[in-house]
Amino acid sequence: MIRGVRGATTVTEDSNDLVLQETKRLVEEMAKSNSILPEDIASVIISTTTDITSAFPARAVRGLEGWAYVPVMCTHEMDVPNALEKCIRLLMHVNTEKTQEEVQHIYLNNAVHLRPDLLK
């Protein structure tokens, strides 16, 4: 069964190093919390708010050991007034036996305000 695993984080400033660092941290936490191996992943979609332009977050994913062949794509979020700023969102499509209720969605930094109902 393919399930979607969601995650999000924020950065304090739009810098190449910080975008890559926080994306890596988010992906590693998502994988660890859900026992995900790279070969379990069908694809990953990463979006950023339009105020992040310094780096492609996908570079952080492709740089992880064993993740070079995971299909990853970046895009921008809709530019909605009063939305959370400097936010990186991730949707990982994973082959898993977990039920939707068992999937651990990960929200870090200021992104914890996006879906407090999913935090465990």
N, C-alpha and C positions, 0 to 999 in steps of 0.2 A: 504494500500500500504506500502511495506517496502522500506525505503530509507536508504542510507548510509550517515552517518554524520561523517566527518573527523575532526581530530584535531591533533595537535602536539605541543610539547614543548621541551625545552632543560634544562639540569642541568649544573651547573658550575663545579661540581665534582661528581664522582660516589660514593655517600654515601647513605646508606639505608634510612635515614630520608629525604634527599633531593629528592630522586627518588619517595618516597611515597607522600611527600608533593606536589610536582609539578604534579604528576599524579592525585591526588585528586583535585587540583585546576583546571586542564584541564577538567576533567570529570564534575565537578560542573558547570563550565562555559559553556560547551557544552550543558548540560541538561537545564540550565537556559535560554540560548539564543534560544533554540529550543522548550521550554515548554515540555521537555521529563520527563516522570515519569518512574520509574523502571519497572513497568508492561507493558510499551510500548516497551521495548527493547527485541529483539529476541536474540541478542548475541553481544559480544564485542571482538574484536581482538586488542591486543596491541603488538606493536613491538618496539624493542630498537636497537640502534646501538650496535655493538659487544663490545664497550668500557663500557657498562653498565652491571655490573654483581653483584652488591651489594644487589639487591632486586628484587622480582617479582612485577612489577607495578600492577598486578591484585589484590594484597593484599589491595592496596589503594581503589580499586573499591568495593571489597567485604566488606570493612569496613564502607562504607557509609550506613547511615540508610535507610533500605528498599531495599538495593541492594544485599543482601546475596544470593539470588537465581538467579541472572542474570548470564547467562553463559559467562565466561570470559576466554580467552586463551592468553598466552604470547608466543612470538617468537622473533627471531632476524632478523634484516634487512640484506640485502645483504651487504657485505663489499666492497663497491665501493670506489676507490681512490678519495680523495678530497671531499667526502660527508660530510655533516654536522655532527659534532661530538656530542656525549652525547645527542642524540635525542630520544625522546619517541613519537611514533606515535600511534594514536588510530583510529579505524574504528568501529563505533557503528551502528548496524543494527536496525532500529527503525520503528515501525508501526506508520505512521503519514499520515495526510491528506495534508501536505505541498507538494508543487511542488519542483522539484529539485532546481529551481531558488530561492525558499524561504528558503531553508535550510541554516543555518548559520554555516559555517565551522570555527573552532577556531584554531588560531595559536598564541602561546605565546612565550615570550623570543626570542631567536635567530631563532626559527622556523618560524617566520614571513617571513623569506627569502625563504621558501620553495614554497609557493603559494601566492605571493602578489596579484595575479589576483582574488583570492577568498576572500580577506579581505574586509569587509564592514565597 
